[in-house]
Amino acid sequence: MGEKSVRKSSGKTAASKTLKEKRVAKADKKAASDRQQNHDAVSRAAKN
């Protein structure tokens, strides 16, 4: 009953993305969102 589950100790795997890559991706996403909002605002103004 008191057996511990056995896990493979394969060492640490490399992170899928580094912190710098995550920061860059977040900034890119925010910039794209800002551009889209600006484009929508211009489109709405042009229609009126």
VENBELMO-V400410 format. One record per helix or strand. SS is the DSSP state (A for helix, B for strand). FROM is the first residue (numbers start at 0). TO is the last residue. If there is no record, write none. Layout:
ss=SS from=FROM to=TO
ss=SS from=FROM to=TO
This chain:
ss=A from=18 to=46
